[in-house]
Amino acid sequence: MASKLTTSNRAGWGFAIPGFGLIMLFIVIPFFFAFYLSLTNQRLISPNPTEFVGLSNYDRLLSISVLTLEPERDDAGAVIREDDGAIAYPRVRTLTRNNPDYPQYQGMREWFRWHWGENAKVVVAKDVVFWKSLRNTLMFVIVVAPVQAGIALGLALLVNQKLRGINVYRAIYFMPVVVSIVVVSLLFRFIYDGNDGLLNNVLSFLTFGLFEGRDWLGDPNTALGSIKAMSIWQGVGFHMVIWLSGLQTISPTLYEASSIEGASKWQTFRYVTWPGLRNTAVLILIVITMQAFALFAQVDIMTRGGPLDSTTTVVFQAIERGYGKQDISGASTISVILFLLVLTISLTQRYLTREK
Amino acid sequence: MAVIDANNRGLRLATRYVVLTLIAVIFIFPLLFMVMSSFKPDLQLLRDTSSLRAFLPVGDISLDNYYDAFRRAPIGLFVFNSVLVTGVTVLLSLFFCSLAAFSFVYLNWKGRDLALTIIIATLIIPFETIAIPLLLFVSKLPWIGLEGVEIGWLDSYHVQIIPWIADGLTVFLFVQYFKDLPSELIEASRVEGASWWQIYRKVVMPLAGPVIATAAILKFLVMYNQYLWPLIVVQQEAYRPVLVGLQYFFQLSITWGEIMAYLTIITVPVLAFYLVLQRAFIASIASTGVKG
């Protein structure tokens, strides 16, 4: 390069400082600011001075524990059963509210329970909603990242064929990507509607009336799944295009060689195409994971976290607390936890897919 | 034999097209449904979802939903706000980021590598993780306005523009592109006594057409589709962009016809833009995949 021999500090800094400065000011500083705020009790507007509170925000969000409940017994020592035959247990509340014997459970609420012999194991947490949001977000990432990457690869292979008019199909598959996720969310709220929704009618038509309609977003069992399906529908074209650019870097001579060797379609994919897509695969997985962790607009517009917190997400919680309740420090703590999660998972993905 | 072969090939080709078309239907029909619904009165709209009429412009077709939508919300203002914020941000972003990238690639200065490393590292920070600290930060920043110095950037155009001008990806795209330009061009201009600014303006930028298109399209998509940030920094209607303006349609009873009309107004310009520049759009997304 021309500048290798000459140093030009003035011009160099002068040209770089506007862009670099803005990135420092609006990305890097807020990023570190989040770490600092998570150790305070900062609110958006408050008459009281901000105080340093150590790790108590993290404690309040993350404290979780497992209780073992033994069945209630009558005087003879026999297990008491409810009218329906289920074993009766003491109430969780008796342990978590002002019980001097168990100060460590103070203020915790039940998240879920399972049975272990006669006993019941109860998971209790200080902030059950946050734990639910964490679970929902992870479930979203675990399903959406591989499924979306897989479908995108399938589509990329389809539109990579040499066929007349293939560009038209490619353009159509990509189309939802340019439509705002907000628009898509609102449109699908109508499509998923329980009464007059398009999806119920289409499914009933395809099954000759066998399918009975359901309220997709109103049912805790289907709400998050519906959001997943829609998100994949909207975003898959984006990753199809990235796969496609990866496919096009594979040299045609490799394909010729494998066809001369008489390789089957699967063998060609397994030994020529897939190894050529390594880097693309790593990139796509990381990009989808980052996007999936950031799930917000869909939830905000379609369900507001409901029903029964079945669709609430980490980012939704951060915004609801930081903006809705003006609890900046609580929201910053959530942001830090989210970032550490994203970072850990990206690094793990990178490690697992590294060149051996 | 030959006849069967030809038939077979024809059949296989037909199957391919059928598969491609069925998939295309999945992607197109929801959008088609949106546009068609926007022309129908609510009662018919709900009735039509039970048949293929949902995707056809049939029955009582009119622009009534559009009139009503415009009467319900200041859509013109919202569209203007979005276009203004998007346009200004895209232009400033192209300028600032290309200038910084130019400096990173062609100039030699102290701290250059560290600065570039920091910029690349920001690529792994999702915006959602800094939104809330950034909200607090901008609410305390001073701004010199017509009425002197004010504290706090909330409720303004600049709060929607300035934080979004520079980003790691845009700088990175320009850096990648500049690296591949022949360095003889720059050396020759230096020998002729051109200043760095002249080289940037007269030599490098005129050659940067493809990367400018890529960066502009990506930034355009991000900015026009902004939702979370304006949702939390803009309360006043005067500065509200289109997607946040949608909230108008959730008040009281939900009228799907009007909502579909509004969604169509927001989406059709972008779709038209996309269909015209389809190749450039797809190429710009593809080029983000070159890193890795």
Interface residues (C-beta under 8 A of the other chain):
Chain A: M1 A2 S3 K4 T6 T7 S8 N9 A11 G12 W13 G14 F15 A16 P18 G19 F20 G21 L22 I23 M24 F26 I27 V28 I29 P30 F31 F33 A34 L37 Q42 L44 L155 L158 V159 Q161 L163 I166 N167 Y169 R170 A171 I172 Y173 F174 M175 P176 V177 V178 V179 S180 I181 V182 V183 V184 L186 L187 F188 F190 I191 N195 D196 G197 L198 N201 W233 G237 F238 V241 I242 L244 S245 G246 N279 T280 V282 L283 I284 M290 F293 A294 F296 A297 D300 I301 V315 A318 I319 G322 Y323 I328 A331 S332 S335 V336 L338 F339 V342 L343 S346
Chain B: L13 R16 Y17 V19 L20 T21 I23 A24 I26 F27 I28 P30 L31 F33 M34 S37 L46 T49 S50 S51 A54 F96 C97 L99 A100 A101 F102 S103 F104 V105 Y106 L107 N108 W109 K110 G111 R112 A115 I118 I119 T122 I124 I125 P126 F127 E128 T129 I130 A131 I132 P133 L134 L135 L136 F137 S139 I162 P163 W164 I165 A166 D167 G168 V171 S183 I186 E187 R190 W196 W197 Y200 L221 Y224 N225 Y227 L228 L231 I232 L243 L246 W256 I259 M260 L263 I266 T267 V270 L271 F273 Y274 L275 Q278 F281 I282 I285 A286 S287 T288 G289 V290 K291 G292
